[in-house]
Amino acid sequence: MAQRTVPTVLIVLFDGVQSLDVTGPLEVFAGAERHTPGTYRIRTASLDGTPVRTSSGLTLVPDGALTRACDPHTLLVPGGRGTRRPDTTPLTDWLRVHAPRAERLVSVCTGATLLAAAGLLDGRRATTHWAYCDRLAGDHPAVRVDPDPIYVRDGHVYTSAGVTSGIDLALALVEEDLGRDAALTIARHLVVFLRRPGNQAQFSAQLAAQTAERAPLREVQQWITEHPAADLSVESLAARALLSPRHFARAFRDETGMTPGRYVDRVRLEHARRLLEDTADGVEEISRASGYGTPEAMRRAFVKALGTPPGEYRRRFRPAPVH
């Protein structure tokens, strides 16, 4: 009987790489190999096989050289300061030739800029760290950059946002390969959620919005977060801030970067999502607690923002109980 070929996961190393972009996904794939031996053959490689120094000063010793590597099943390109160095041309040249041979092409954080420089994202939807989305779009207009999701799949090409989102993407790949139970086991071992959905926003509402400069507006932001089921109309919030509705709406937008309505929508969605993930409460109860009023209103909000209804979201993203 012919021996089965174990799929290789090859992680690219270079000077200035972000260490967590490497070690986060690596730990996920290594966990999958421990869970189901023979699942992955994990290798790291720099262009010439020499050690690299990460952006934090950690030295990583690769298994070998990219120039001698066999074509992998999954090729993972991490990000980091090194992606912005002027001497990345040899690496992008290697990617241009060899990356199309991989069955799955994956980037973490600004690793997407290396794929784009090699022409591998042209015509594709992709994402990267929020701080570099505009630069990626400006430098590579043929790439359809989506700044919101934590990861994006377009065909066999997967791109993810900053740093820890590489763990979410790696867990999603393991779930594709081995199923939900294996991914849950690995996630519990790493003390993370199974995985955040790829179309989840890179920021929470509180992070996506700036903190208002004026105390009354900051207090309103906090009130919204703590009372998602309350009357959060502009008129009600303006009264709390002791401002006219028109003045409040303009000041809130100017100081936070988003309208009151959009901020409220994000807070309510996050609150409902956490209840679906962390409790056994029914959808009707959660819809009321999150300020939607009815399950149908919450369903519309979930489908619009996440592309999936609440019941399906819970099924896919709530960790199974540990017995």
Stockholm file with secondary structure:
# STOCKHOLM 1.0

chainA/1-323         MAQRTVPTVLIVLFDGVQSLDVTGPLEVFAGAERHTPGTYRIRTASLDGTPVRTSSGLTLVPDGALTRACDPHTLLVPGGRGTRRPDTTPLTDWLRVHAPRAERLVSVCTGATLLAAAGLLDGRRATTHWAYCDRLAGDHPAVRVDPDPIYVRDGHVYTSAGVTSGIDLALALVEEDLGRDAALTIARHLVVFLRRPGNQAQFSAQLAAQTAERAPLREVQQWITEHPAADLSVESLAARALLSPRHFARAFRDETGMTPGRYVDRVRLEHARRLLEDTADGVEEISRASGYGTPEAMRRAFVKALGTPPGEYRRRFRPAPVH
#=GR chainA/1-323 SS CCCCCCCEEEEEECTTCCHHHHHHHHHHHHHHHHHSTTSCEEEEEESSSCCEECTTSCEECCSEEGGGCCCCSEEEECCSGGGGSTTCHHHHHHHHHHGGGSSEEEECTTHHHHHHHTTSSTTSEECCCGGGHHHHHHHCTTSEECSSBSEEEETTEEEECSTTHHHHHHHHHHHHHHCHHHHHHHHHHHTSCSCCCTTSBSSCHHHHSCCCSSHHHHHHHHHHHHCTTSCCCHHHHHHHHTSCHHHHHHHHHHHHSSCHHHHHHHHHHHHHHHHHHHCCCCHHHHHHHTTCCSHHHHHHHHHHHHSSCHHHHHHHHSCCCCC
#=GC SS_cons         CCCCCCCEEEEEECTTCCHHHHHHHHHHHHHHHHHSTTSCEEEEEESSSCCEECTTSCEECCSEEGGGCCCCSEEEECCSGGGGSTTCHHHHHHHHHHGGGSSEEEECTTHHHHHHHTTSSTTSEECCCGGGHHHHHHHCTTSEECSSBSEEEETTEEEECSTTHHHHHHHHHHHHHHCHHHHHHHHHHHTSCSCCCTTSBSSCHHHHSCCCSSHHHHHHHHHHHHCTTSCCCHHHHHHHHTSCHHHHHHHHHHHHSSCHHHHHHHHHHHHHHHHHHHCCCCHHHHHHHTTCCSHHHHHHHHHHHHSSCHHHHHHHHSCCCCC
//
